[in-house]
Amino acid sequence: MGMAMVSCLIFTLIWFVVWILIAIWVYKDAQKRGKNGALWLVVVILLGIIGLIIWLVVRGEKSTPSRHCPNCGRGIPEDARSCPYCNKKFEE
């Protein structure tokens, strides 16, 4: 195996790892913004840089919940009577 082949293999491996890390970031960012993280993970993996650009355009503003569910810890709207994630009912 020549030096050029080894260099190409290393570059490909590094690019693959970086792309997986970007896809994981998109997944987590989508989940934080209340979007379907698994869908966006697949979009970014399948479409590559185009999928990442689409995500950056459509992701919208990050919603900042004003309180958290005491049961699961996820952010919920201030006026929620139950948690939309774990269905825990809150006392009035």
C-alpha positions as MATLAB code, in Angstrom:
seq = 'MGMAMVSCLIFTLIWFVVWILIAIWVYKDAQKRGKNGALWLVVVILLGIIGLIIWLVVRGEKSTPSRHCPNCGRGIPEDARSCPYCNKKFEE';
ca = [
       0.000    0.000    0.000;
       1.441    3.334   -1.013;
       1.691    6.454    1.090;
      -0.989    8.154   -1.042;
      -3.414    5.311   -0.320;
      -2.793    5.524    3.443;
      -3.259    9.313    3.385;
      -6.516    8.934    1.463;
      -7.755    6.316    3.929;
      -6.928    8.498    6.943;
      -8.616   11.535    5.351;
     -11.739    9.491    4.605;
     -11.875    8.145    8.154;
     -11.490   11.619    9.675;
     -14.177   13.036    7.342;
     -16.538   10.173    8.305;
     -16.058   10.800   12.044;
     -16.585   14.563   11.629;
     -19.758   13.981    9.602;
     -21.166   11.593   12.229;
     -20.470   14.214   14.926;
     -22.280   16.862   12.848;
     -25.251   14.506   12.406;
     -25.382   13.899   16.170;
     -25.293   17.657   16.796;
     -28.210   18.151   14.369;
     -30.151   15.401   16.189;
     -29.612   17.023   19.602;
     -30.355   20.511   18.279;
     -33.584   19.299   16.677;
     -34.660   17.619   19.913;
     -33.969   20.821   21.902;
     -36.089   22.804   19.470;
     -39.015   20.387   19.686;
     -38.471   18.905   16.214;
     -38.127   15.257   15.192;
     -34.440   14.599   15.828;
     -34.363   11.155   14.204;
     -35.848   12.519   10.976;
     -33.273   15.303   10.787;
     -30.465   12.880   11.600;
     -31.454   10.740    8.616;
     -31.865   13.806    6.361;
     -28.373   15.058    7.203;
     -26.771   11.639    6.778;
     -28.488   10.989    3.426;
     -28.224   14.475    1.891;
     -24.873   15.470    3.364;
     -23.997   19.152    3.287;
     -27.297   19.982    1.558;
     -29.198   18.396    4.484;
     -27.134   20.410    6.968;
     -27.850   23.645    5.093;
     -31.572   22.824    4.985;
     -31.554   22.202    8.746;
     -29.761   25.486    9.446;
     -32.361   27.357    7.353;
     -35.528   25.732    8.745;
     -34.569   25.137   12.366;
     -36.096   28.394   13.621;
     -35.638   30.053   16.953;
     -34.888   28.043   20.044;
     -37.864   28.106   22.349;
     -36.998   28.810   25.950;
     -39.452   27.094   28.272;
     -40.043   28.970   31.471;
     -40.359   25.863   33.618;
     -39.386   22.201   33.699;
     -41.382   19.055   34.431;
     -40.607   17.827   37.962;
     -40.981   14.225   36.773;
     -38.859   14.013   33.587;
     -36.996   17.353   33.703;
     -37.814   18.461   30.140;
     -38.852   22.009   29.347;
     -42.595   22.591   29.184;
     -44.847   25.592   28.496;
     -45.733   27.753   31.494;
     -49.482   27.096   31.148;
     -49.237   23.287   30.736;
     -51.534   21.241   32.963;
     -49.632   18.056   32.170;
     -46.225   17.234   30.727;
     -46.405   16.584   26.960;
     -43.487   14.139   27.251;
     -44.229   11.945   30.288;
     -47.945   12.838   30.788;
     -47.416   13.760   34.453;
     -50.449   15.752   35.665;
     -49.767   18.931   37.641;
     -51.774   20.185   40.581;
     -53.584   23.479   40.142;
];
